Amino acid sequence: MGFQFQYFYFIWLLGGLFILFVLFLSLKRWKRITRRKIGDPALVKEMITRYSPRRFSFKFLLICLAFSFGVLAVMSLRKPSGNDGIQRKGIDVVFALDLSGSMLATDIAPNRLEKAKQFISQMIAAMPGNRIGLVWFAGKAFVQMPISSDHSAAQMFVENASPDIIPAKGTVIGDALEESLKAFGERDAKYKAVILISDGEDHDIKAIQLSKDLSLRGLMVNTVGIGSPQGTYLIDDSIGGNKKDPETGKEIISKLNETELKQIAGNTNGVYVRLNKIDDAIKKINASFSHIDKKVTGDIGLMDFSYYYWIFAGLMCILLILEHLLPEEKRG
């Protein structure tokens, strides 16, 4: 990879040269009109005897060149230094993590959410060649991190994941799948997979139908169930006891809903794993990735560049100083 402009889209600023040209012609026209208004050609010639039209035009040329170099400086010319980019052979993987209140249940030690975060961290470490994206969801879903090769940033986001991030209560797996597709940043779902981690407590018909649509687009969804089928009570810190159903007054038991998670995985040729032993879950999911064609990608975000914008900025300053020092009048 050779020289390139980091912000090539700023090339439209060169359209400002047209505005400068119009102003230049307008100024020349104004000078002609002014000379005519004076009337006496001999007097006019005497008044502007030292005026140089060529110098006037040359100064305008200097301004145009300085403006052009300024635009090139903004576009930021650069070239990869050393390595021409990091080539990775892998796939794009989005982790969709359930951050609903039920993920704080302690039927899985230390609790469901912490176990899920441990799984994601170790899963990321186990696939260094893949690019990572993150989606958090509860009563609503959003993209926490679009697809990137920055695994360190992904690990940091995972470590700080908490139900406090999403005030909206509930579990919307369908929305999580939609946001996962957005995280890829492309319409083509080839070379891509989603790992959805949840206790499945939503009974979302939309998620089942959406998984069928995603399958047609080539997207694999692997689901990870976390929790136990028998479930456990949820703690309500405000009362210091178990949460109760506001309608019935009965204590709420949160259970793992495997049925929906299995359906989603099955509809997209993915696998369902109940998260007991993290190592076993990672092996099973990584094995499913073998059915996805891998591609070689150069991640420009990890390249080291040498920047040359300063050359254009320097030329711009020199031309502006020269234009300022150069008089319009002839010598003598």
Secondary structure, 3 states (H helix, E strand, C coil): CCCEECCHHHHHHHHHHHHHHHHHHHHHHHHHHHHHHHCCHHHHHHHCCCECHHHHHHHHHHHHHHHHHHHHHHHCEEEECCCCCEEEEECEEEEEEECCHHHHCCCCCCCHHHHHHHHHHHHHHCCCCCEEEEEEECCCEEEEEEEECCHHHHHHHHHCCCHHHCCCCCCCHHHHHHHHHHHHCCCCCCCEEEEEEECCCCCCHHHHHHHHHHHHCCCEEEEEECCCCCCEECEECCCCEECECCCCCCECEECCCHHHHHHHHHHCCCCEEECCCHHHHHHHHHHHHCCCCCEEEEEHHHCCEEECHHHHHHHHHHHHHHHHHCCCECCC
